[in-house]
Amino acid sequence: MISFTSPQDYWHISTPENHPIIFTSELDFKAGMSIFGIAAALFPLIGILTFELMSNHIHVCLYGPKDEVVRFMTTLIHFLQRYFDSTGRTMDLSGLKKYQLRHLSSADEIRNVITYDNRNGFVVNADFTPFSYPWGANKYFFNPDAVRRFESEATSLTVREIRTLTKSRRADKVTYLKMLDGYVCPLSFCDITTAMSFYRNASNYFYECSRNIEAHRSIAAEICERVYYTDNELFRAVNLESKREFGDTPLNLLNKDQKVRLAKMMHYDFNATKKQISRLLRLDLQILDTLFPSPA
């Protein structure tokens, strides 16, 4: 694991989760990935550890001087706006400028944010895992096969393609970006080697992605983002909380009051749906409708 002695500033960027949909198709996501890489290439003083594009918001973990990070985000939003304007669609991306920029002051914070970001696409799209979601850097972590494919199949991004995407000549001198699967590959502009060094090994990374949901919940609370968890993830969290509060009694043998206490924790702390709570705690949905009158 990396020794946290770097003089660099580390940051977490998260754009508003309640922003209207930005990327409505595979074509939009591909353009967004390429534009992200082009914008990053214009700021050599920053290093992208990881990033994820969701349909309506963006997460980035990066390092570098704060003023350069702000300029990067300004450029990224500007390029995205010009791209969508060129398609003839009316899309106001000014809401992206209300992003949160959090300073990360420890190796634990950086590691947790990298993991949180890399899980984000999986959390919002059940068709993928944290290791296969295509619109970010996540699938290149501890994945030598993906790296080999990039090395053997990637092609250079041309100046014409850059101008088409950004509607600008500002990035004409960017020459090192590589395309794979129709968009700029994160391996050509992300510092994934440094990002991976925050983990002991691939096994540690897998654990952080799949089991350390307490850290994920903490980050979501800090950035006011609603994150949803699978039944397996919730089951682990509920079992842990139950053991803390009630000892080794199995969930199905807890009394009604104990189950209600856990149900409230699941609902308010983990955004669990009433159906999930009912399945995991074997509580009647009528009880949950009384506790949580909202449709969720």
C-alpha positions in Angstrom: 0.0 0.0 0.0 1.2 3.5 -0.8 2.9 5.5 1.9 0.8 8.7 2.2 3.6 11.2 2.0 2.8 12.8 -1.3 2.7 16.6 -1.4 -0.2 16.5 -3.8 -3.7 17.5 -2.8 -6.3 14.8 -3.3 -9.9 15.6 -4.1 -13.4 14.1 -4.6 -15.7 15.8 -7.1 -19.3 14.9 -7.2 -21.9 16.7 -9.3 -25.5 17.0 -8.1 -27.4 13.7 -8.1 -30.7 15.5 -8.8 -29.5 17.0 -12.1 -31.6 16.2 -15.2 -30.5 13.3 -17.4 -27.3 14.1 -19.4 -26.3 10.9 -21.1 -29.3 9.4 -22.8 -27.7 6.9 -25.1 -24.6 4.8 -25.7 -23.5 7.5 -28.2 -23.7 10.2 -25.5 -21.8 8.1 -23.0 -19.0 7.5 -25.5 -18.8 11.2 -26.3 -18.7 11.9 -22.6 -15.9 9.5 -22.0 -13.8 11.0 -24.8 -14.5 14.6 -23.8 -13.6 13.8 -20.2 -10.2 12.4 -21.4 -9.6 15.4 -23.7 -10.3 17.8 -20.8 -8.1 15.9 -18.5 -5.2 15.9 -21.0 -5.3 19.8 -21.0 -4.3 19.9 -17.4 -1.0 18.0 -16.9 -0.7 19.2 -13.2 -3.7 17.0 -12.2 -3.9 13.2 -12.1 -7.2 11.4 -12.5 -7.2 8.4 -10.1 -10.7 7.3 -11.2 -14.0 8.7 -12.5 -17.5 7.5 -13.4 -20.1 8.9 -15.6 -23.7 8.1 -14.6 -26.8 9.1 -16.6 -27.1 12.4 -14.7 -24.1 13.0 -12.6 -20.3 12.5 -12.5 -17.8 11.4 -9.8 -14.1 12.0 -10.0 -11.2 11.2 -7.6 -8.1 13.1 -8.5 -5.0 15.0 -7.3 -3.4 18.3 -8.1 -3.6 22.0 -7.2 -7.1 23.2 -6.4 -7.1 26.0 -9.0 -6.2 23.5 -11.7 -8.9 21.1 -10.6 -11.4 23.9 -10.8 -10.2 24.9 -14.2 -10.4 21.3 -15.4 -14.1 21.0 -14.3 -14.9 24.3 -15.9 -13.4 23.0 -19.2 -15.1 19.7 -18.9 -18.5 21.2 -18.5 -17.8 23.7 -21.3 -16.9 21.0 -23.7 -19.9 18.9 -22.8 -22.2 21.8 -23.3 -20.7 22.6 -26.7 -21.0 18.9 -27.7 -24.7 18.7 -26.8 -25.4 22.1 -28.4 -23.9 20.8 -31.6 -26.4 17.9 -31.6 -29.3 20.3 -31.7 -30.6 19.2 -28.3 -31.6 21.8 -25.7 -29.6 20.8 -22.6 -28.7 23.2 -19.8 -25.6 21.8 -18.0 -25.1 24.8 -15.7 -26.3 22.7 -12.8 -23.1 20.7 -13.1 -21.2 23.8 -11.9 -22.7 23.2 -8.4 -20.4 20.3 -7.9 -19.0 19.5 -4.5 -15.2 19.5 -4.1 -14.0 17.7 -1.0 -10.4 17.6 0.1 -9.2 14.1 1.0 -6.6 14.2 3.9 -5.7 10.6 4.5 -5.0 7.4 2.6 -8.1 5.8 4.0 -10.3 8.6 2.7 -8.7 8.4 -0.8 -9.1 4.6 -0.9 -12.7 4.8 0.3 -13.6 7.4 -2.4 -11.9 5.4 -5.2 -13.9 2.4 -4.1 -17.1 4.4 -3.8 -16.7 5.9 -7.2 -15.9 2.6 -8.9 -19.0 1.0 -7.4 -21.3 3.9 -8.4 -22.3 2.6 -11.8 -23.0 -0.8 -10.5 -25.2 0.6 -7.7 -27.4 2.5 -10.2 -27.5 -0.1 -13.0 -28.2 -3.7 -12.1 -26.9 -4.9 -15.5 -23.3 -4.4 -14.4 -20.8 -5.2 -11.6 -18.2 -2.8 -10.2 -15.8 -4.6 -12.5 -17.7 -4.3 -15.8 -19.5 -1.0 -15.8 -18.2 0.6 -19.0 -18.5 4.4 -18.4 -15.5 5.0 -16.1 -12.1 3.8 -15.1 -13.4 1.0 -12.7 -13.0 -2.0 -15.0 -9.3 -1.4 -15.5 -8.4 -1.9 -11.8 -6.5 -5.1 -11.1 -7.5 -6.3 -14.6 -4.5 -7.3 -16.6 -6.6 -8.8 -19.4 -8.2 -5.4 -20.0 -4.8 -3.7 -20.0 -3.5 -6.2 -22.6 -6.5 -5.6 -24.8 -5.9 -1.8 -24.6 -2.2 -2.3 -25.5 -3.0 -4.5 -28.5 -6.2 -2.9 -29.9 -6.2 0.8 -29.0 -5.9 3.4 -31.8 -4.9 7.1 -31.6 -7.5 9.8 -31.2 -7.2 12.3 -34.2 -7.3 16.0 -34.1 -10.4 15.9 -36.3 -12.1 13.7 -33.8 -11.1 16.1 -30.9 -12.5 19.1 -32.8 -15.7 17.2 -33.6 -16.3 16.4 -29.9 -15.3 19.7 -28.3 -16.1 22.2 -31.1 -12.8 23.8 -30.3 -9.2 23.9 -31.4 -7.9 24.3 -27.9 -6.9 20.6 -27.6 -5.3 20.3 -31.1 -1.9 19.5 -29.5 -3.2 16.6 -27.4 -1.6 13.6 -29.2 -1.4 10.7 -26.8 -5.0 9.8 -26.1 -6.1 6.3 -27.3 -9.5 5.0 -28.5 -11.0 1.6 -27.6 -14.6 0.5 -28.3 -15.4 3.9 -29.9 -14.2 6.2 -27.1 -11.1 7.4 -25.3 -9.9 4.7 -23.0 -9.3 5.7 -19.4 -5.9 3.9 -19.5 -4.6 6.6 -21.7 -5.2 9.4 -19.3 -5.9 8.0 -15.8 -3.2 7.3 -13.2 -4.6 3.9 -12.3 -1.3 2.7 -11.1 -1.3 5.2 -8.3 -4.9 4.5 -7.6 -4.3 0.8 -7.2 -1.3 1.5 -4.9 -3.8 2.6 -2.2 -4.8 -1.1 -1.8 -2.7 -3.9 -0.5 -3.5 -6.1 -3.5 -6.4 -7.2 -5.8 -8.0 -9.2 -3.0 -8.1 -6.1 -0.7 -9.6 -4.1 -3.6 -12.3 -6.8 -4.1 -13.1 -6.7 -0.4 -13.4 -2.9 -0.4 -15.7 -3.0 -3.4 -18.0 -5.8 -2.2 -18.1 -5.7 1.6 -17.0 -2.4 3.1 -20.4 -0.7 2.8 -20.1 1.3 6.0 -17.5 3.4 4.3 -19.7 3.8 1.2 -22.6 4.8 3.4 -20.5 7.5 5.1 -19.4 9.0 1.8 -22.9 9.0 0.4 -24.1 10.9 3.6 -21.3 13.5 3.2 -22.2 14.3 -0.4 -26.0 13.9 0.2 -26.3 11.1 -2.4 -28.8 8.3 -2.1 -27.2 4.9 -2.6 -29.0 1.7 -2.8 -27.6 -1.7 -1.8 -28.2 -5.3 -2.8 -29.9 -7.8 -0.5 -26.5 -9.4 0.2 -24.9 -6.1 1.2 -27.8 -5.2 3.4 -27.9 -8.7 5.0 -24.2 -8.2 6.1 -24.9 -4.7 7.4 -28.0 -5.8 9.3 -26.4 -8.8 10.8 -23.5 -6.7 12.0 -25.9 -4.2 13.6 -28.0 -6.9 15.1 -25.0 -8.5 16.8 -23.9 -5.1 18.2 -27.4 -4.4 19.6 -28.9 -7.8 20.4 -26.1 -10.4 20.6 -26.0 -13.6 18.5 -29.7 -14.1 18.2 -30.5 -14.9 14.5 -32.5 -12.3 12.6 -35.6 -14.5 12.3 -35.7 -15.0 16.1 -35.6 -11.4 17.0 -38.8 -10.0 18.6 -41.0 -7.4 16.8 -39.5 -4.4 18.6 -36.0 -5.5 17.8 -36.9 -6.0 14.1 -38.6 -2.6 14.0 -35.5 -1.0 15.3 -33.4 -2.7 12.6 -36.0 -1.8 10.0 -35.6 1.9 10.8 -31.8 1.6 10.5 -32.2 -0.1 7.1 -34.7 2.5 5.9 -33.0 5.7 7.1 -29.3 4.8 7.0 -29.2 2.4 4.0 -32.2 3.5 1.8 -33.5 0.0 1.9 -36.9 -0.5 0.2 -39.8 -1.8 2.2 -39.7 -5.0 0.1 -36.0 -5.5 1.0 -36.7 -4.9 4.7 -39.6 -7.3 4.6 -37.5 -10.0 2.9 -34.5 -9.7 5.2 -36.3 -9.3 8.5 -39.5 -11.2 7.7 -41.7 -8.3 8.7 -45.1 -7.9 7.3 -45.4 -5.2 4.7 -48.4 -3.7 6.6 -46.2 -3.0 9.5 -43.7 -1.3 7.2 -46.4 0.7 5.6 -47.3 2.1 9.0 -43.7 2.8 9.8 -42.8 4.4 6.5 -46.0 5.8 4.8 -44.1 6.9 1.7 -44.2 4.6 -1.5 -40.6 3.5 -1.0 
